[in-house]
Amino acid sequence: MTQSLASLLGTTELFSGLSAADRSAIVDNATRRHIPRGALVGREGERAEVMYLVLQGRFEVLGTGVHPMAEIGPGEPIGVVAFFSGEPHAADVRAARDSEVLAFTRPVYDTIAQNVPSISRVMLKVLGRRLARTPASALPPVRRAARTIGVCMAGATPIPHTLLEMLLERLGAESKTAIVRHRDMPSGFDPSDGAALTAWLTGREKDNDQVVMVTGEGTPPWDRAILRQCDHLLLVGAMDEARYGPVPHGALEAYGLSQFGPHNVGLVIWRERGSSAIVNTSHFLEERAVHLHHHAALDRPEDVARIARFTAGKALGAVLGGGGTLGSAHKGALRALGETGAVFDMFGGTGIGACVALEMARGKAPAAIAADIEDMLVRSRALARSGTPLQSVYDHRHFEAALRKRHGNGLIEDLPLQAFLVSANLSTNAPVLHRDGPAWQGIRAATALPAVLPPWVTAAGEILVDGGMADNLPLGPMRALKAGPNIAIALSGQSDWRLAPRPEAGTTRRGLVLRRQKPEDFPPIAEVLARSMMVTRQPGRDGPDMGGDLVLYPPAAPGGSGMRGPEQEEAAYRSTMEAISAAGGIEGFLAGKRPVEPAVKGQGSKTSGQPPSA
């Protein structure tokens, strides 16, 4: 046993440089412990009397938010900073699955340090890494793909064989994936032997990117045992089961939900045919707190491929910034990306970007979206009636009637693709993600530009306005919701926005009333406000770190204020096409993560510098 543990230490990055004798000395003195899923090995505010080294499994560092602050995997220590500094633990540390650790008390570590002086060098390396990562803790959490996934039936309807096999096949195509089923277990294996099961599964995890474990094909003890070994629970339920009301939990599902936090639970709701309307999603969500839910039709292989990309951490997200009348650029850029082969799996946006994100998640083509928005804003004149001067420029009632007519009773959670809309909560000074509820209300809140439209007031009395007031390019929420690459389209308004020269600067109300100055010769209030939000929100320059995500800055249409939708859309389309062509096609464009700078005076776009590493 000592020899096998010493060999296991040799496979870790931290201890691979130690001699076999040194590794054996460490194992001889430390105590091996089995930590069951959900157990705490460190409590915030308590002194660290024991330091742990993870042999197998995974642990989560818990913060005050929904998502863990960090993960700790095989070969990494737990509580090292508190152990050596004498300070209490800064956060709770919980086993995310059944795990194996080596435990070091202070006397034990002192003995090892005398016999194995090189361990001090290893611990200094760990401390340096932890301290170096400390500044990054202020950034939004970034979602990572789970290493081990348990597939479980939701409700009372078994998972269709065709759906399960299609999903497993697609997961294998996306990454190196090991599929574990009851029939794959060694003969006579005892599922109650948690340590043995952990060791057996660790071998499969070591040789693969992901391990997918299928429940429902063996005994209940086996199913519960493998769920305790998983990082992520993927529930699969039938849409038909929700027609009569909330869907109760199945027996194994209830056990699984007791083992996983909402941030580690996904849900697939399947239906027989893609032509069937998606309805009653809320009847699943009412009974289940899940991180993401997906819709899939058995006759649409592309739906299963999308779920596989989410599971493998390769789903492509589109983040659409606010910018008022510059919004036609979104449609032009998305049209170019779609024509060259980009397949988006999730959409998020604020302001005009929220409108486009929701329509894209409905499955509409960019050209159709342009026509629909033009019909609502131009032909139906949804923003043509003046409002009460104390509240807003435009009459919100006319705008809301147009939104209701456009979206009807549609719910965000019933969209074929994932989408979120962002508003800003003036009551709590925080952004709000709209991921469910009436689509028209989400759009209304996310586009409530102060002074242009009145705020949206919730049933709880909270005041919501355009999300650009909090985050005009919501990449952070997208990163927290899913792993994988993202393309963000920032309506930067960096073109030289000027009006016709005039002998005197400024304007007067008298000049407009007496028609000595035309209204179009002075900046409209809506665009002044929209562009004002963008002055200090230039992502990738003085905003938050964009990481490896790609940020596009389509140029504004030359010579105008952005009101000319077709010209704006065409300018964005051409600039995006040029960037994709310069990268040798969409694959090179996405792989290179080329940041596209704003055009100068609307004269096209350019790529600056070398593409950063992915």
Stockholm file with secondary structure:
# STOCKHOLM 1.0

chainA/1-614         MTQSLASLLGTTELFSGLSAADRSAIVDNATRRHIPRGALVGREGERAEVMYLVLQGRFEVLGTGVHPMAEIGPGEPIGVVAFFSGEPHAADVRAARDSEVLAFTRPVYDTIAQNVPSISRVMLKVLGRRLARTPASALPPVRRAARTIGVCMAGATPIPHTLLEMLLERLGAESKTAIVRHRDMPSGFDPSDGAALTAWLTGREKDNDQVVMVTGEGTPPWDRAILRQCDHLLLVGAMDEARYGPVPHGALEAYGLSQFGPHNVGLVIWRERGSSAIVNTSHFLEERAVHLHHHAALDRPEDVARIARFTAGKALGAVLGGGGTLGSAHKGALRALGETGAVFDMFGGTGIGACVALEMARGKAPAAIAADIEDMLVRSRALARSGTPLQSVYDHRHFEAALRKRHGNGLIEDLPLQAFLVSANLSTNAPVLHRDGPAWQGIRAATALPAVLPPWVTAAGEILVDGGMADNLPLGPMRALKAGPNIAIALSGQSDWRLAPRPEAGTTRRGLVLRRQKPEDFPPIAEVLARSMMVTRQPGRDGPDMGGDLVLYPPAAPGGSGMRGPEQEEAAYRSTMEAISAAGGIEGFLAGKRPVEPAVKGQGSKTSGQPPSA
#=GR chainA/1-614 SS CHHHHHHHHHTSTTTTTSCHHHHHHHHHHSEEEEECTTCEEECTTSBCCEEEEEEESCEEEECSSSSCSEEECTTCEESHHHHHHCCBCSSEEEESSSEEEEEEEHHHHHHHHHHCTHHHHHHHHHHHHHHHHGGGGGSCCCCCCCSEEEEEECTTSCCCHHHHHHHHHHHHHHSCEEEECGGGSCTTCCTTCHHHHHHHHHHHHHTSSEEEEECSSSCHHHHHHHHTTCSEEEEEEEGGGGTTSCCCCCHHHHHHHHHSCGGGEEEEEEESCTTSCCCCHHHHHTTCCCSEEEEEETTCHHHHHHHHHHHHTCCCEEEECCCGGGGHHHHHHHHHHHHTTCCCCEEEEETHHHHHHHHHHTTCCHHHHHHHHHIIIIISCTTCSBCCTTTCSBCHHHHHHHHHHHHTTCBGGGSSSEEEEEEEETTTTEEEEECSSBHHHHHHHHTCCTTTSCCEECTTCCEEEEGGGTCSSCHHHHHHHCCSCEEEECCCCCSCCCCCCCSSSSCCHHHHHTTSSCGGGSCCHHHHHHHHHHHTCCTTTTSSCCTTCEEECCCCCTTSCSCCHHHHHHHHHHHHHHHHHHTTSHHHHHHHTCCEECCSTTSCCEECSCCCCC
#=GC SS_cons         CHHHHHHHHHTSTTTTTSCHHHHHHHHHHSEEEEECTTCEEECTTSBCCEEEEEEESCEEEECSSSSCSEEECTTCEESHHHHHHCCBCSSEEEESSSEEEEEEEHHHHHHHHHHCTHHHHHHHHHHHHHHHHGGGGGSCCCCCCCSEEEEEECTTSCCCHHHHHHHHHHHHHHSCEEEECGGGSCTTCCTTCHHHHHHHHHHHHHTSSEEEEECSSSCHHHHHHHHTTCSEEEEEEEGGGGTTSCCCCCHHHHHHHHHSCGGGEEEEEEESCTTSCCCCHHHHHTTCCCSEEEEEETTCHHHHHHHHHHHHTCCCEEEECCCGGGGHHHHHHHHHHHHTTCCCCEEEEETHHHHHHHHHHTTCCHHHHHHHHHIIIIISCTTCSBCCTTTCSBCHHHHHHHHHHHHTTCBGGGSSSEEEEEEEETTTTEEEEECSSBHHHHHHHHTCCTTTSCCEECTTCCEEEEGGGTCSSCHHHHHHHCCSCEEEECCCCCSCCCCCCCSSSSCCHHHHHTTSSCGGGSCCHHHHHHHHHHHTCCTTTTSSCCTTCEEECCCCCTTSCSCCHHHHHHHHHHHHHHHHHHTTSHHHHHHHTCCEECCSTTSCCEECSCCCCC
//
